Amino acid sequence: MLRKTNPRKKNLLIFALLSAGLSQAYAQQQVKGAVQNEKGEFLPGVSVKAIQVNGSQRVTTSTNSQGLFQFQNLVEQAGYQFVFSAVGFQSDTLSGYVVEARKPLSLSVKLQQSSVKLDEVVIGYGRVSRKDVTSSITTVKAEDANVGVFTSPAQMLQGKVAGLTISTNNSNPNATPSISLRGASTLRSGEAMEPYYVIDGVPGASLALVAPDDIESIDVLRDASATAIYGSKAANGVIIVTTKRGKSGQTSINYNGYLAIDKVAKHYKMMNAAQYRSYVNDNGFSMEPADDLGADTNWERAVERIGISNNHNISILGGGDQTQYSISLNTIKNNGVIKGTDMGRQIARAFLQTKALNNRLTASFNINASITKQHDVLALNDGLSVYDAMYYYLPVSPIKNTDGSWFEKSDRSQYANPLSLIEENTNFSKNKVIQAHAKLGYEILNGLTYNMDLSLQNRQFNNAQYYSSLSMAARNQNGKSIRAAVEDERRVMEMNLRYEKTFAGKHKLSALAGYSWEENNNNDGFQLTTSDYYNDDLSYYNPGMANVVDLLGFGNYYLSTLRMISVYGRVNYAYNSKYLLQATVRRDGSSAFGTNNRWATFPSVSAAWRLSDESFIREMGIFDDLKLRAGYGVSGNSLGFDAFTAQSVQGASSKFFDYVSAAGLISPLRTLQVLRNSNPNLKWETTSMVNLGMDFSVLSNRLTGSLEVYKKKTSDLIYDYQVSQSKYIYPVLTANVGEIENRGIELTMNAKAIDKQFFKWNTGLVVSHNTNKVASIANEQFTKDYIELSDLGGAGQSNLFQQRLTPGAPIGQFYTWEWAGYNDKGISIFYVHDSKTGGRTGETTTTPQKKDQVVTGSPQPKLTLGWSNDLSYKNLSLTGMFQGSFGQKILNATRARHSNVVGNAGQKNVLASVLETERMTDINAHYLSDRYLENGSFLRLAYVTLAYHIPVKNIPVKNLRVYATMNNVFVLTKYKGIDPEVGLGGLTPGIDNRQTYPRTRTFMFGLNFNL
């Protein structure tokens, strides 16, 4: 028998009947036993490790389908400890035992379920236990998400999910982050490049309806075998948001709030007045006397302020066995660090769920609404941008003249007072979204359930702009007003049958069959543009006071009605949680595509093998859990289309002619013209993906992780191609041409580095590498060698593009001049290239041509990472996350613009650093060449939070927590711009071109508690 040398109280049952029920083979074993859960149910697949205390022997086994385990060949008279671990349960350790000969013992231990439900994963139209997952799915719980002043739930995931790139390259409260999963896979922009969102089971729901404080968890479906159940909307992955709901037997009132202070983290160091005067005078330049009025104005500081933000969230959660409910109200006000920029949002959510008919019927209803109000400043081209003017405006000029009027130079090209641009122009938007969702589920038979979901979402967007009579953006118009109102409506009906049953305790089967109907009525709106007001007092509130109505200013708003019908199915099978299989198929029909290609089928299959249940793996004594996964699937991309994409469209042109009536009256009429060609063969972009994965757990589940390898290929890319008007009426046709490939490897690791009673340290690492390649942009019908992108302009650089889409190269590949230094006159020279071969001729020139542009770098990062840490000591905790991106290039067009030492002299300000970096004779200093192509690698301490749970007594407050957070603590980078996190997504990544809102450093102070 095992003899205790150091007795401890453990949840251990010794029962003699177990040994009597075992086979003869078991009678010879030294240690045998069983593992149960809290309900007394026997648990298969539990890892049991025997560790010799004063020796090197480590033997691992696992429980069989009846929850039994056994050990043999343990060293006699040796001390052992036994470690029990299973996914979804708290590990347990029995120690202080010595093995004695011919005295076997039968043991039983009960494992407690983990407080963090790792065994529950949302897979779309249902859930599955984590151990039975066959696809690539990452779950981020609310307590593990990022902390910050977030206006989009997606920001909570930055650096948390392998392969998910979230770029927030500025701190404008009205900006939305750029999001991509496993590389760009389309040539279209907007939502066509982003993942598909599902909120509480409602596909395509607006993120504006969810406050970060209301989120319970976020599941990211990363590979096609997981996303194919959403078919034509899932090519860029699926993000499923689950909000907090009331639970049986509890009622709580929760408050979360914070106050945040924003300051600009880094400025461009432009010349001050003294430096600028010396720069002009010492180098033989001249300045108009009217510019220099003896001022020393720091225009960056003049347009900036301390940004104060606050957020408050109150929720009530509760319910009984039959009925659960939740109500929440969130309000946020985010004032940007640039004057005139702010965002305010209020979100209200209500949920009610109840059961009837002997608990076979479950009905729920929730209604959600949000109102978002935003103010923004001008960010137009031709110098009419606050973010540009705050740098280029001369420091020797004052903000206002002595008479109180703005100091302006209306005769100077692309030159506007940045304070005037803020004060004399108004841009206000209001966005209202309301959603109602009803769900009904009825268990027809044991394990067979019918579900119906109905949802309606309505969005109303209103924009009001006013350019005063003093506005530089509407010169000589005596005030200009633009009012627009647009409404979108989305209706979805989902019906499905779900069957779940376990046979003989080993065979777990679940099946799903469903039908979906969806209708979107978008872009139903109008715009009114008026000018020539008597005064500016009424702003945009009374367009009837205007004397001029712009007949071309009614906006491009055309009601677009899209419908989609789908059928889908999925089958999951698990044998003893060891051998796992999943197969899905979805067939979608959409009115967005050509009449010949409105239907498509999207299948997937995936399988997994839990090797840790095999004896040859158990005997290694290394893995607590080890699972191999493989999957293949096809998904589509129907996002970002309207009803007219594949149709011939005719409309009014911008040209007028004088129509003479029979009575001789003359009236101006607009001509009609074809605006779009029809393409009956336009079809879906389709993305196929192969994914291989390995999930592992070692060291008694102290170290867990996954390794993924994938290949993603998108075909039938949709793009606008130039066509001959001898065949088509309109010179452009939207067609399917081209392919894009993405390949990558991803590693996710989580470790309990220290797990003591009072001190704990949990750390997680996410590392991703993706290789992006444009495989093709042509076919037999449409031929194109490359597609030019990024016309950044600049003196002497008109109609020159800095990026190209080229077969065999990544999206956004830079195509610039090569800088060769200076000639004897101190002017930048560039390498000349042969127009046929593209190679260098050996010559240099001061006047480079388009033919001299060559490949000079890629904006695609070679490696991205997120490193999270959570340390706690008793009631005190410290959390933080490092985020990094490495190997990408950034074209710093902003630095080039402000390095134009000759062209800007006496006209506009320049960087203070040009006195050391530039030659004052260089008329080409601002030319966009590889000289301004910089290393964009960076490592950022994204946030650090210090929190304290305050012990409370004799008052009803629970979980009282105060915290302080700093965002954007520091950045390690060689990039010379304001911030290196520059546009990692889209078709033109890696471009920093003057229109950049400053990045801030945020200090937050928050309070959470429950009643």
KEDO-51754 format. One line per 5 residues: number of its first residue (from 1); their letters; for each residue x, y, z of C-alpha. Coordinates in steps of 0.05 Angstrom, whole numbers. Layout:
// KEDO-51754
NUM) a) X:Y:Z; ...
END
This chain:
// KEDO-51754
1) mlrkt) 0:0:0; 22:72:-10; 43:98:58; 38:172:75; 102:201:102
6) nprkk) 74:271:105; -2:267:115; -44:323:82; -118:335:76; -136:327:3
11) nllif) -200:314:-35; -181:240:-38; -227:179:-33; -200:109:-21; -249:55:-39
16) allsa) -237:-19:-39; -293:-37:-87; -256:-6:-146; -201:-57:-145; -250:-114:-142
21) glsqa) -282:-89:-206; -217:-86:-245; -190:-140:-291; -136:-190:-272; -85:-147:-309
26) yaqqq) -99:-90:-261; -85:-134:-200; -10:-131:-213; -6:-55:-216; 25:-13:-161
31) vkgav) -22:48:-168; -91:50:-199; -152:94:-192; -205:139:-222; -217:213:-234
36) qnekg) -285:247:-228; -314:316:-235; -353:354:-182; -417:317:-201; -385:249:-192
41) eflpg) -381:236:-267; -318:198:-289; -272:239:-333; -236:210:-393; -171:240:-420
46) vsvka) -145:267:-353; -68:270:-352; -39:236:-291; 36:245:-279; 76:206:-227
51) iqvng) 139:245:-206; 193:212:-164; 211:260:-108; 285:244:-99; 297:213:-166
56) sqrvt) 292:225:-241; 233:181:-258; 172:215:-289; 116:172:-315; 53:199:-348
61) tstns) -12:165:-364; -84:187:-374; -153:162:-356; -190:118:-405; -262:125:-428
66) qglfq) -286:100:-360; -243:151:-323; -194:98:-298; -118:101:-296; -60:57:-275
71) fqnlv) 15:57:-263; 66:1:-263; 141:-5:-256; 147:51:-205; 209:49:-163
76) eqagy) 196:13:-97; 209:48:-31; 212:114:-69; 171:177:-55; 123:202:-108
81) qfvfs) 75:259:-121; 18:252:-170; -6:310:-214; -76:309:-244; -92:358:-301
86) avgfq) -145:366:-354; -168:422:-400; -223:462:-367; -207:437:-296; -162:461:-240
91) sdtls) -99:418:-233; -91:378:-169; -29:348:-137; -24:291:-87; 44:288:-52
96) gyvve) 79:253:5; 72:180:-15; 121:121:-16; 111:61:-61; 114:-6:-25
101) arkpl) 119:-75:-58; 57:-118:-68; 12:-66:-35; -29:-33:-91; -79:22:-75
106) slsvk) -140:44:-113; -150:120:-112; -204:169:-133; -196:244:-140; -247:297:-158
111) lqqss) -225:355:-202; -256:423:-195; -279:459:-257; -235:519:-276; -265:587:-261
116) vklde) -244:607:-331; -286:565:-378; -232:544:-427; -276:488:-452; -328:535:-483
121) vvigy) -314:563:-552; -362:599:-599; -357:569:-669; -414:603:-704; -487:582:-695
126) grvsr) -466:545:-633; -412:526:-583; -364:469:-574; -318:447:-518; -247:472:-527
131) kdvts) -219:401:-526; -263:383:-586; -243:443:-630; -214:423:-697; -203:493:-726
136) sittv) -161:554:-711; -201:595:-661; -174:644:-609; -216:666:-549; -201:730:-512
141) kaeda) -238:739:-446; -256:810:-423; -208:806:-364; -150:790:-412; -165:844:-463
146) nvgvf) -127:909:-473; -141:970:-429; -149:1039:-458; -195:1094:-484; -227:1050:-536
151) tspaq) -283:1070:-583; -283:1003:-620; -283:933:-588; -231:913:-640; -179:955:-604
156) mlqgk) -185:907:-545; -152:853:-588; -89:888:-611; -30:843:-598; -74:788:-568
161) vaglt) -90:744:-629; -38:713:-675; -46:737:-747; -94:793:-729; -63:860:-747
166) istnn) -97:921:-717; -66:987:-735; -83:1051:-697; -32:1099:-724; -64:1161:-694
171) snpna) -105:1183:-634; -162:1218:-670; -225:1201:-629; -263:1195:-694; -216:1146:-727
176) tpsis) -229:1072:-734; -172:1022:-732; -148:985:-794; -159:910:-784; -134:851:-825
181) lrgas) -127:777:-810; -72:735:-841; -55:786:-894; -95:827:-945; -135:784:-993
186) tlrsg) -173:834:-1036; -160:895:-1080; -221:930:-1053; -222:976:-992; -266:988:-932
191) eamep) -305:931:-901; -283:885:-958; -215:882:-925; -237:871:-854; -264:811:-815
196) yyvid) -338:798:-810; -371:814:-743; -423:774:-707; -451:802:-642; -491:756:-596
201) gvpga) -509:712:-656; -529:770:-701; -487:769:-765; -464:836:-792; -484:875:-730
206) slalv) -454:944:-719; -396:950:-670; -424:1018:-649; -477:979:-610; -427:948:-562
211) apddi) -388:983:-507; -323:949:-487; -347:944:-415; -407:901:-438; -364:848:-471
216) esidv) -357:779:-439; -311:749:-492; -288:754:-564; -276:693:-608; -234:702:-670
221) lrdas) -245:649:-724; -180:649:-761; -179:594:-813; -228:576:-869; -250:511:-836
226) ataiy) -278:554:-779; -305:612:-821; -336:573:-879; -402:567:-840; -410:642:-855
231) gskaa) -395:630:-929; -390:691:-973; -375:740:-917; -318:704:-883; -257:710:-928
236) ngvii) -223:757:-879; -240:718:-817; -298:725:-768; -298:761:-701; -354:738:-654
241) vttkr) -370:783:-596; -408:755:-536; -436:806:-486; -448:797:-412; -515:766:-394
246) gksgq) -552:754:-329; -544:685:-297; -588:643:-254; -586:656:-179; -550:722:-180
251) tsiny) -567:796:-184; -514:849:-188; -507:922:-203; -441:938:-236; -404:1003:-248
256) ngyla) -342:1014:-290; -315:1083:-302; -252:1122:-317; -223:1191:-328; -169:1197:-381
261) idkva) -119:1251:-397; -86:1253:-466; -22:1289:-484; 15:1289:-550; 70:1237:-545
266) khykm) 117:1266:-598; 122:1328:-641; 157:1344:-705; 212:1393:-688; 199:1449:-737
271) mnaaq) 240:1513:-739; 222:1566:-689; 222:1640:-710; 295:1653:-693; 319:1590:-730
276) yrsyv) 276:1607:-790; 301:1678:-796; 373:1654:-793; 359:1599:-843; 331:1650:-893
281) ndngf) 383:1704:-881; 445:1660:-877; 430:1623:-942; 411:1680:-987; 337:1666:-987
286) smepa) 284:1720:-980; 219:1728:-942; 161:1774:-955; 162:1831:-903; 88:1821:-891
291) ddlga) 102:1751:-865; 150:1770:-810; 113:1811:-758; 162:1794:-703; 121:1736:-677
296) dtnwe) 147:1668:-652; 88:1622:-660; 90:1548:-646; 33:1526:-690; 33:1455:-665
301) raver) 21:1479:-594; -30:1529:-618; -77:1477:-647; -66:1426:-591; -97:1419:-522
306) igisn) -99:1369:-465; -151:1317:-484; -198:1299:-427; -241:1237:-435; -288:1200:-389
311) nhnis) -328:1136:-392; -384:1109:-348; -418:1042:-353; -474:1017:-308; -505:948:-317
316) ilggg) -556:906:-280; -549:831:-288; -591:777:-256; -644:724:-260; -672:659:-233
321) dqtqy) -676:589:-259; -729:607:-311; -714:679:-329; -650:719:-337; -641:792:-355
326) sisln) -589:846:-366; -592:921:-375; -534:968:-388; -521:1040:-404; -455:1067:-428
331) tiknn) -433:1138:-441; -365:1160:-466; -338:1229:-483; -270:1231:-518; -240:1299:-530
336) gvikg) -182:1297:-578; -116:1333:-569; -129:1374:-632; -179:1429:-619; -245:1417:-654
341) tdmgr) -241:1340:-651; -284:1300:-604; -330:1241:-600; -389:1226:-553; -428:1162:-552
346) qiara) -485:1134:-512; -504:1060:-516; -564:1027:-484; -574:951:-483; -630:909:-454
351) flqtk) -637:833:-455; -690:786:-429; -691:710:-433; -742:661:-405; -761:588:-409
356) alnnr) -829:553:-414; -862:487:-432; -822:446:-382; -759:484:-402; -763:460:-473
361) ltasf) -778:529:-500; -727:585:-492; -744:655:-516; -701:717:-513; -706:788:-536
366) ninas) -656:844:-535; -657:915:-560; -595:957:-569; -587:1030:-588; -530:1079:-595
371) itkqh) -522:1152:-612; -453:1178:-633; -437:1251:-642; -372:1273:-673; -336:1338:-688
376) dvlal) -276:1338:-735; -231:1388:-770; -212:1397:-842; -163:1347:-871; -168:1363:-946
381) ndgls) -115:1365:-999; -81:1427:-1027; -58:1449:-958; -128:1454:-930; -112:1407:-873
386) vydam) -102:1425:-800; -53:1366:-794; -11:1395:-851; -17:1469:-837; 4:1461:-763
391) yyylp) 73:1444:-790; 82:1485:-853; 56:1553:-828; 111:1604:-816; 132:1613:-743
396) vspik) 148:1687:-755; 74:1702:-767; 22:1714:-713; -43:1677:-705; -83:1741:-713
401) ntdgs) -72:1812:-737; -76:1870:-690; -148:1883:-711; -168:1813:-688; -174:1783:-759
406) wfeks) -137:1719:-777; -68:1727:-805; -76:1698:-875; -39:1698:-941; -94:1683:-991
411) drsqy) -49:1693:-1050; -1:1637:-1030; -13:1568:-1058; -33:1513:-1009; -24:1558:-948
416) anpls) -77:1566:-894; -76:1588:-822; -88:1524:-781; -127:1559:-726; -171:1591:-779
421) lieen) -184:1523:-809; -209:1500:-741; -250:1560:-722; -280:1580:-789; -302:1510:-810
426) tnfsk) -351:1463:-776; -358:1388:-789; -409:1353:-745; -437:1283:-752; -491:1245:-715
431) nkviq) -499:1170:-723; -559:1134:-693; -563:1058:-693; -619:1015:-665; -624:940:-666
436) ahakl) -677:891:-644; -663:817:-638; -710:761:-620; -691:688:-612; -733:626:-602
441) gyeil) -708:556:-587; -752:495:-577; -726:426:-559; -769:381:-601; -737:317:-576
446) nglty) -680:304:-529; -620:332:-565; -659:360:-624; -672:435:-621; -705:484:-670
451) nmdls) -679:556:-668; -704:619:-701; -669:687:-700; -699:752:-724; -661:817:-724
456) lqnrq) -672:887:-750; -620:941:-751; -632:1013:-772; -577:1065:-780; -587:1140:-791
461) fnnaq) -528:1183:-808; -530:1258:-810; -472:1304:-829; -471:1380:-826; -414:1423:-851
466) yyssl) -408:1498:-852; -352:1540:-883; -358:1611:-858; -349:1673:-900; -277:1676:-873
471) smaar) -261:1604:-890; -200:1592:-934; -234:1528:-958; -292:1565:-989; -262:1631:-1011
476) nqngk) -307:1685:-1040; -371:1643:-1028; -398:1683:-969; -409:1620:-929; -422:1550:-952
481) siraa) -466:1496:-922; -469:1421:-935; -524:1378:-903; -531:1304:-914; -578:1251:-886
486) veder) -571:1176:-901; -608:1115:-875; -589:1042:-877; -633:984:-858; -614:911:-847
491) rvmem) -662:853:-836; -639:782:-821; -678:717:-809; -642:654:-789; -673:585:-777
496) nlrye) -636:521:-760; -643:452:-730; -588:428:-682; -579:357:-659; -531:334:-605
501) ktfag) -523:265:-574; -469:221:-543; -472:147:-558; -442:93:-513; -405:146:-474
506) khkls) -353:153:-530; -386:176:-594; -406:249:-591; -446:274:-651; -474:342:-666
511) alagy) -507:365:-731; -533:432:-755; -577:450:-814; -600:521:-827; -631:573:-872
516) sween) -615:647:-875; -649:706:-908; -620:776:-908; -640:843:-939; -600:907:-937
521) nnndg) -629:974:-959; -569:1021:-958; -550:1091:-979; -621:1118:-978; -606:1192:-971
526) fqltt) -594:1260:-1001; -549:1320:-994; -560:1395:-1002; -502:1443:-1017; -515:1517:-1012
531) sdyyn) -474:1582:-1009; -477:1658:-1009; -507:1672:-940; -523:1740:-912; -482:1725:-849
536) ddlsy) -454:1666:-811; -500:1669:-751; -545:1610:-769; -488:1566:-794; -517:1505:-828
541) ynpgm) -584:1507:-791; -623:1545:-844; -602:1530:-917; -663:1569:-939; -624:1633:-924
546) anvvd) -574:1617:-979; -577:1651:-1047; -542:1596:-1086; -559:1522:-1091; -506:1478:-1121
551) llgfg) -540:1435:-1174; -481:1386:-1171; -480:1382:-1096; -536:1333:-1081; -488:1277:-1064
556) nyyls) -481:1207:-1093; -536:1175:-1052; -576:1120:-1088; -619:1070:-1052; -586:1002:-1059
561) tlrmi) -626:940:-1042; -587:875:-1034; -615:807:-1016; -580:743:-997; -608:673:-987
566) svygr) -566:618:-956; -571:546:-933; -517:516:-889; -499:454:-851; -446:427:-804
571) vnyay) -429:359:-774; -383:348:-714; -361:280:-691; -315:262:-633; -293:193:-612
576) nskyl) -275:194:-539; -249:266:-550; -189:233:-584; -208:231:-657; -247:293:-681
581) lqatv) -279:312:-747; -318:372:-771; -349:385:-839; -388:446:-861; -420:471:-925
586) rrdgs) -456:535:-942; -490:556:-1006; -502:630:-1016; -542:669:-1067; -533:744:-1073
591) safgt) -565:797:-1117; -500:837:-1117; -467:795:-1172; -479:783:-1245; -541:745:-1268
596) nnrwa) -496:687:-1289; -460:680:-1223; -506:694:-1164; -496:628:-1128; -434:597:-1098
601) tfpsv) -418:539:-1051; -368:544:-994; -346:477:-963; -296:460:-908; -270:400:-871
606) saawr) -224:395:-811; -199:340:-765; -159:333:-702; -122:278:-665; -109:283:-591
611) lsdes) -42:248:-587; -37:257:-512; -89:202:-505; -43:153:-541; 1:109:-498
616) firem) 65:123:-536; 57:198:-521; 36:187:-448; 97:145:-436; 141:204:-457
621) gifdd) 118:241:-394; 123:308:-429; 54:330:-452; -7:341:-409; -45:353:-473
626) lklra) -24:348:-546; -70:355:-606; -56:359:-681; -106:395:-726; -114:400:-801
631) gygvs) -166:437:-840; -185:461:-909; -240:508:-928; -267:558:-979; -300:624:-962
636) gnslg) -321:685:-1001; -321:760:-999; -387:794:-1015; -376:853:-969; -371:924:-995
641) fdaft) -418:916:-1055; -481:953:-1074; -538:934:-1120; -506:970:-1179; -437:936:-1180
646) aqsvq) -454:888:-1236; -509:929:-1269; -509:981:-1324; -522:1049:-1292; -544:1113:-1325
651) gassk) -548:1180:-1291; -540:1255:-1296; -471:1281:-1315; -436:1344:-1291; -447:1378:-1358
656) ffdyv) -504:1426:-1373; -533:1450:-1439; -582:1505:-1456; -650:1475:-1473; -694:1520:-1515
661) saagl) -769:1507:-1508; -821:1516:-1563; -836:1584:-1532; -764:1604:-1538; -748:1599:-1464
666) isplr) -678:1577:-1447; -665:1533:-1386; -602:1494:-1366; -610:1419:-1366; -560:1364:-1348
671) tlqvl) -541:1312:-1398; -551:1238:-1384; -495:1188:-1392; -475:1117:-1376; -439:1114:-1309
676) rnsnp) -424:1039:-1305; -421:979:-1351; -460:916:-1336; -422:851:-1323; -468:791:-1320
681) nlkwe) -407:746:-1307; -384:783:-1244; -377:732:-1188; -351:722:-1118; -280:730:-1095
686) ttsmv) -263:662:-1065; -211:648:-1012; -186:577:-999; -142:562:-940; -103:502:-914
691) nlgmd) -87:505:-840; -44:458:-798; -43:467:-723; -16:437:-660; -42:452:-590
696) fsvls) 1:432:-531; 4:435:-456; 64:416:-412; 90:424:-341; 23:406:-309
701) nrltg) -13:456:-355; 34:511:-332; 54:523:-404; 2:519:-460; 3:542:-532
706) slevy) -10:529:-605; 30:530:-669; -5:545:-735; 18:540:-808; -28:564:-864
711) kkkts) -32:578:-937; -87:625:-962; -103:637:-1035; -155:686:-1061; -177:681:-1133
716) dliyd) -225:720:-1179; -203:786:-1149; -251:843:-1165; -222:907:-1193; -239:962:-1242
721) yqvsq) -204:953:-1310; -197:1000:-1368; -235:974:-1429; -244:995:-1501; -304:1039:-1515
726) skyiy) -311:1005:-1582; -338:945:-1542; -364:978:-1479; -401:1044:-1471; -364:1063:-1408
731) pvlta) -287:1061:-1406; -283:1021:-1341; -310:951:-1325; -313:918:-1257; -288:847:-1269
736) nvgei) -257:785:-1236; -183:785:-1250; -124:763:-1208; -100:724:-1148; -68:739:-1081
741) enrgi) -30:690:-1037; -14:693:-963; 28:643:-925; 46:645:-853; 65:614:-787
746) eltmn) 38:634:-719; 57:617:-648; 16:629:-586; 42:613:-516; 14:624:-446
751) akaid) 52:608:-383; 40:609:-308; 111:630:-295; 99:637:-220; 39:607:-185
756) kqffk) 46:616:-110; -8:628:-60; 1:703:-57; 44:718:-117; 27:699:-188
761) wntgl) 57:716:-256; 22:697:-320; 53:714:-386; 30:705:-458; 67:712:-524
766) vvshn) 36:718:-594; 83:717:-654; 62:718:-727; 97:717:-794; 59:727:-859
771) tnkva) 85:730:-931; 39:767:-978; 43:761:-1054; 2:786:-1112; 2:724:-1156
776) siane) -34:754:-1216; -71:817:-1239; -87:796:-1310; -122:742:-1351; -136:729:-1425
781) qftkd) -187:784:-1429; -157:837:-1384; -82:850:-1389; -44:894:-1341; 30:891:-1322
786) yiels) 20:930:-1257; -28:975:-1221; -1:1042:-1196; -20:1068:-1127; -2:1126:-1080
791) dlgga) 4:1190:-1121; 31:1233:-1064; 45:1295:-1106; 97:1347:-1088; 134:1399:-1129
796) gqsnl) 164:1367:-1191; 130:1300:-1178; 62:1306:-1211; 29:1242:-1235; 83:1199:-1203
801) fqqrl) 61:1139:-1161; 103:1111:-1104; 73:1040:-1100; 55:986:-1149; 15:922:-1149
806) tpgap) 60:875:-1189; 54:800:-1198; 103:764:-1153; 108:822:-1105; 71:840:-1040
811) igqfy) 14:890:-1036; 42:960:-1027; 111:947:-1055; 148:1013:-1060; 170:1036:-1129
816) twewa) 212:1099:-1122; 274:1134:-1147; 342:1113:-1120; 380:1169:-1087; 454:1172:-1109
821) gyndk) 479:1230:-1065; 497:1300:-1089; 531:1330:-1149; 585:1383:-1145; 531:1437:-1139
826) gisif) 501:1406:-1077; 439:1381:-1112; 410:1311:-1100; 421:1264:-1158; 387:1198:-1174
831) yvhds) 406:1135:-1212; 383:1130:-1284; 351:1065:-1305; 343:1033:-1373; 271:1037:-1396
836) ktggr) 272:966:-1423; 312:926:-1374; 300:968:-1312; 374:962:-1293; 420:1020:-1276
841) tgett) 455:1051:-1335; 512:1077:-1292; 489:1149:-1301; 458:1197:-1251; 412:1256:-1261
846) ttpqk) 381:1315:-1224; 316:1307:-1263; 294:1234:-1255; 238:1208:-1298; 183:1157:-1286
851) kdqvv) 225:1103:-1321; 278:1112:-1266; 232:1086:-1212; 248:1016:-1186; 230:968:-1130
856) tgspq) 259:996:-1065; 224:960:-1008; 161:930:-978; 114:957:-924; 94:886:-904
861) pkltl) 122:868:-835; 162:804:-830; 143:792:-758; 90:819:-710; 84:803:-636
866) gwsnd) 46:816:-573; 74:800:-504; 26:805:-446; 44:801:-372; -1:797:-311
871) lsykn) 31:799:-242; -8:799:-177; 9:800:-103; -50:790:-57; -98:847:-77
876) lsltg) -48:885:-119; -38:871:-193; 6:898:-249; -11:882:-322; 19:906:-387
881) mfqgs) 31:889:-459; 87:899:-508; 68:904:-581; 116:901:-639; 123:898:-714
886) fgqki) 189:885:-750; 218:885:-820; 172:934:-855; 189:998:-891; 154:1066:-885
891) lnatr) 155:1120:-938; 163:1184:-896; 132:1232:-945; 118:1280:-888; 193:1288:-874
896) arhsn) 205:1297:-948; 152:1351:-953; 182:1390:-895; 254:1381:-920; 243:1424:-983
901) vvgna) 296:1473:-962; 296:1513:-1027; 223:1509:-1048; 197:1526:-978; 248:1580:-963
906) gqknv) 210:1644:-944; 144:1610:-961; 133:1554:-911; 167:1525:-850; 215:1466:-851
911) lasvl) 242:1416:-802; 294:1443:-753; 338:1382:-769; 349:1404:-842; 405:1449:-818
916) eterm) 445:1385:-805; 415:1337:-856; 405:1380:-918; 447:1423:-964; 417:1492:-974
921) tdina) 431:1487:-1048; 390:1424:-1058; 330:1439:-1100; 313:1365:-1100; 316:1353:-1025
926) hylsd) 241:1336:-1022; 240:1286:-1079; 208:1220:-1057; 263:1169:-1065; 290:1111:-1024
931) rylen) 324:1165:-983; 258:1174:-947; 244:1100:-943; 256:1085:-869; 258:1024:-824
936) gsflr) 189:1019:-792; 206:966:-740; 183:983:-670; 170:954:-601; 118:991:-559
941) layvt) 98:984:-487; 25:991:-507; -2:997:-437; 13:984:-364; -41:980:-310
946) layhi) -33:981:-235; -95:959:-198; -116:946:-126; -176:907:-101; -197:944:-38
951) pvkni) -220:897:17; -288:921:42; -328:901:103; -396:919:131; -419:951:66
956) pvknl) -455:919:6; -400:937:-44; -363:878:-75; -302:873:-120; -283:945:-107
961) rvyat) -224:959:-153; -185:1021:-169; -133:1025:-224; -86:1071:-262; -66:1058:-334
966) mnnvf) -16:1090:-380; -23:1077:-454; 34:1085:-505; 85:1086:-449; 145:1086:-496
971) vltky) 166:1064:-566; 232:1035:-588; 243:1051:-661; 290:1082:-711; 233:1115:-750
976) kgidp) 241:1190:-755; 167:1206:-760; 117:1217:-704; 99:1144:-696; 119:1081:-734
981) evglg) 51:1047:-731; 34:1072:-800; -22:1040:-841; -7:966:-836; -71:948:-874
986) gltpg) -104:967:-939; -77:972:-1010; -27:1028:-993; 6:1008:-927; 67:1043:-901
991) idnrq) 51:1113:-926; 62:1172:-879; 39:1232:-918; 24:1295:-878; -48:1279:-858
996) typrt) -30:1248:-792; -65:1262:-726; -14:1262:-669; -5:1199:-628; -19:1211:-554
1001) rtfmf) 3:1184:-487; -57:1170:-443; -64:1169:-367; -126:1135:-342; -155:1130:-272
1006) glnfn) -212:1081:-263; -260:1050:-213; -300:985:-216; -347:954:-165; -409:911:-158
1011) l) -470:915:-112
END
